[in-house]
Amino acid sequence: MKTATFRIEGMHCEGCARTIEALVGRVPGVKQVSVSFDAREARVRFGPGSVTHAAIVAAIERAGLRAEAAAQ
């Protein structure tokens, strides 16, 4: 398993964080998602080679937010 962190801009409340968890959790290959409203970031566990960072960013941006993978 790999873990990646994504910075998120535009969250207004814990409800936004829960929405992102639901959207990213539906991406094939994602095993676990944890979003922190306070830290403005998501930590995503996924199988190597099963999903790209771009697919995760696209899922976050479907909620109308901006996201980018944090430097690892």
C-alpha positions in Angstrom: 0.0 0.0 0.0 1.1 3.6 -0.7 -0.1 6.7 1.2 -0.2 10.2 -0.4 -1.2 13.5 1.1 -3.2 16.1 -0.9 -3.5 19.8 0.0 -7.1 21.1 -0.4 -8.2 24.7 -0.8 -11.8 25.9 -0.5 -13.2 23.7 2.3 -15.7 25.6 4.4 -16.7 23.1 7.0 -16.5 19.5 8.3 -19.2 18.7 5.8 -16.8 19.5 3.0 -14.3 17.1 4.5 -16.9 14.3 4.7 -17.9 14.9 1.0 -14.3 14.6 -0.1 -13.9 11.4 1.8 -17.0 10.0 0.1 -15.9 11.1 -3.4 -12.3 9.9 -3.1 -13.4 6.7 -1.4 -15.3 5.7 -4.6 -12.2 5.9 -6.8 -11.2 2.4 -7.8 -8.0 1.3 -6.0 -8.5 3.7 -3.0 -8.5 1.7 0.2 -8.8 4.4 2.9 -9.3 8.2 3.0 -9.0 10.6 5.9 -9.7 14.3 5.4 -8.8 17.0 8.0 -10.7 20.2 7.7 -8.4 21.9 10.2 -5.2 20.8 8.3 -6.8 21.3 4.9 -5.5 18.0 3.6 -6.5 14.5 2.7 -4.4 11.3 3.4 -5.2 8.5 0.9 -4.1 4.9 1.1 -4.2 3.0 -2.2 -2.7 0.0 -4.0 0.4 0.8 -6.0 -0.3 1.0 -9.7 -4.1 1.0 -9.0 -4.8 4.7 -9.1 -3.0 7.9 -10.1 -2.6 11.1 -8.1 -4.4 12.8 -11.0 -7.5 10.6 -10.5 -7.6 11.5 -6.8 -7.2 15.2 -7.5 -10.0 15.0 -10.1 -12.3 13.4 -7.5 -11.6 16.2 -5.0 -12.1 18.8 -7.6 -15.6 17.4 -8.4 -16.7 18.9 -5.1 -15.7 22.4 -6.5 -12.4 22.5 -4.5 -8.8 22.8 -5.6 -6.3 20.1 -4.7 -2.7 19.1 -5.4 -0.5 16.3 -4.2 1.8 17.3 -1.4 5.5 16.7 -2.0 6.5 13.3 -0.7 
